[in-house]
Amino acid sequence: MAKQPYIAITLFEFTSDAADYVPLYREDTTLIYAESEEEARELAEKNFRSDEGAYKNEAGNTITVTPTAIIDVTASLTDDLSEGGDLYSRHFRDFEAYSRWETLLDD
């Protein structure tokens, strides 16, 4: 069986030992090639866990990266990505909640 493209959406939390640090969250969209959805989920979990750790920032504070959730693992909307194509989509009903979360919508 040939490997097909899958998309994994994962969520990470960043915390710090700095007293005034406000937790930061990061959502990643990862392209995975796998022979099945089960294999894609296994690879997503492996990649997800590999980002766990801590490092010192430029101010000398320890930043801890915690894998928080695997939101979704699904087949790409386009099987042949050699010339581009749609990867992933999801639907929602509460645009106001989305607008509060998605800072790139600020006008």
BADOMI-804065 format. One line per field, with one value per residue (C-alpha): residue number from 0; z, y, x; residue in one letter. Coordinates in nm, 2 decimals. Layout:
k = (NUM / ...)
z = (Z / ...)
y = (Y / ...)
x = (X / ...)
r = (A / ...)
//
This chain:
k = (0 / 1 / 2 / 3 / 4 / 5 / 6 / 7 / 8 / 9 / 10 / 11 / 12 / 13 / 14 / 15 / 16 / 17 / 18 / 19 / 20 / 21 / 22 / 23 / 24 / 25 / 26 / 27 / 28 / 29 / 30 / 31 / 32 / 33 / 34 / 35 / 36 / 37 / 38 / 39 / 40 / 41 / 42 / 43 / 44 / 45 / 46 / 47 / 48 / 49 / 50 / 51 / 52 / 53 / 54 / 55 / 56 / 57 / 58 / 59 / 60 / 61 / 62 / 63 / 64 / 65 / 66 / 67 / 68 / 69 / 70 / 71 / 72 / 73 / 74 / 75 / 76 / 77 / 78 / 79 / 80 / 81 / 82 / 83 / 84 / 85 / 86 / 87 / 88 / 89 / 90 / 91 / 92 / 93 / 94 / 95 / 96 / 97 / 98 / 99 / 100 / 101 / 102 / 103 / 104 / 105 / 106)
z = (0.00 / -0.09 / 0.17 / 0.16 / 0.31 / 0.65 / 0.86 / 1.23 / 1.44 / 1.78 / 2.07 / 2.30 / 2.61 / 2.70 / 3.06 / 3.25 / 3.59 / 3.54 / 3.79 / 3.53 / 3.24 / 3.09 / 2.94 / 2.56 / 2.34 / 2.00 / 1.75 / 1.49 / 1.16 / 1.05 / 0.73 / 0.78 / 0.52 / 0.62 / 0.48 / 0.71 / 0.95 / 1.24 / 1.13 / 1.08 / 1.44 / 1.57 / 1.39 / 1.50 / 1.87 / 1.83 / 1.67 / 1.93 / 2.23 / 2.08 / 2.12 / 2.50 / 2.69 / 2.84 / 2.73 / 2.85 / 2.68 / 2.61 / 2.96 / 3.12 / 3.22 / 3.18 / 2.92 / 2.94 / 2.64 / 2.72 / 2.46 / 2.55 / 2.29 / 1.96 / 1.81 / 1.49 / 1.26 / 0.92 / 0.56 / 0.35 / 0.14 / -0.16 / -0.22 / -0.46 / -0.31 / -0.58 / -0.73 / -0.42 / -0.30 / -0.01 / 0.31 / 0.59 / 0.68 / 0.97 / 1.03 / 1.31 / 1.40 / 1.65 / 1.45 / 1.74 / 1.95 / 1.65 / 1.60 / 1.97 / 1.93 / 1.58 / 1.63 / 1.25 / 1.19 / 1.37 / 1.14)
y = (0.00 / 0.35 / 0.61 / 0.89 / 1.24 / 1.29 / 1.61 / 1.62 / 1.92 / 1.94 / 2.18 / 2.27 / 2.48 / 2.70 / 2.79 / 2.96 / 2.99 / 3.37 / 3.52 / 3.74 / 3.49 / 3.43 / 3.08 / 3.07 / 2.80 / 2.68 / 2.49 / 2.30 / 2.16 / 1.87 / 1.68 / 1.30 / 1.03 / 0.70 / 0.38 / 0.40 / 0.63 / 0.41 / 0.45 / 0.83 / 0.85 / 0.66 / 0.89 / 1.20 / 1.08 / 1.02 / 1.36 / 1.52 / 1.37 / 1.46 / 1.83 / 1.80 / 1.96 / 2.28 / 2.54 / 2.88 / 3.19 / 3.50 / 3.64 / 3.32 / 3.19 / 2.83 / 2.77 / 2.44 / 2.30 / 2.06 / 1.86 / 1.92 / 1.75 / 1.59 / 1.77 / 1.58 / 1.33 / 1.30 / 1.23 / 1.53 / 1.67 / 1.63 / 1.30 / 1.43 / 1.72 / 1.74 / 2.05 / 2.19 / 2.15 / 2.17 / 2.01 / 2.04 / 2.22 / 2.23 / 2.41 / 2.62 / 2.82 / 3.08 / 3.34 / 3.58 / 3.31 / 3.24 / 3.61 / 3.65 / 3.36 / 3.43 / 3.74 / 3.76 / 3.87 / 4.20 / 4.49)
x = (0.00 / 0.13 / 0.17 / -0.09 / -0.08 / -0.25 / -0.28 / -0.23 / -0.34 / -0.17 / -0.17 / 0.12 / 0.14 / 0.44 / 0.49 / 0.78 / 0.94 / 0.92 / 0.67 / 0.50 / 0.48 / 0.14 / 0.11 / 0.13 / -0.03 / 0.08 / -0.13 / 0.07 / -0.05 / 0.18 / 0.19 / 0.24 / 0.27 / 0.14 / -0.02 / -0.33 / -0.50 / -0.38 / -0.02 / -0.08 / -0.21 / 0.09 / 0.33 / 0.14 / 0.17 / 0.54 / 0.60 / 0.38 / 0.57 / 0.91 / 0.84 / 0.81 / 1.10 / 1.24 / 1.49 / 1.63 / 1.50 / 1.71 / 1.62 / 1.75 / 1.41 / 1.32 / 1.04 / 0.86 / 0.69 / 0.40 / 0.22 / -0.14 / -0.37 / -0.38 / -0.68 / -0.72 / -0.55 / -0.72 / -0.65 / -0.54 / -0.82 / -0.59 / -0.41 / -0.15 / 0.03 / 0.30 / 0.13 / -0.04 / -0.39 / -0.62 / -0.49 / -0.74 / -1.06 / -1.30 / -1.63 / -1.76 / -2.07 / -1.95 / -1.76 / -1.73 / -1.55 / -1.32 / -1.25 / -1.14 / -0.91 / -0.77 / -0.56 / -0.47 / -0.83 / -0.77 / -0.84)
r = (M / A / K / Q / P / Y / I / A / I / T / L / F / E / F / T / S / D / A / A / D / Y / V / P / L / Y / R / E / D / T / T / L / I / Y / A / E / S / E / E / E / A / R / E / L / A / E / K / N / F / R / S / D / E / G / A / Y / K / N / E / A / G / N / T / I / T / V / T / P / T / A / I / I / D / V / T / A / S / L / T / D / D / L / S / E / G / G / D / L / Y / S / R / H / F / R / D / F / E / A / Y / S / R / W / E / T / L / L / D / D)
//
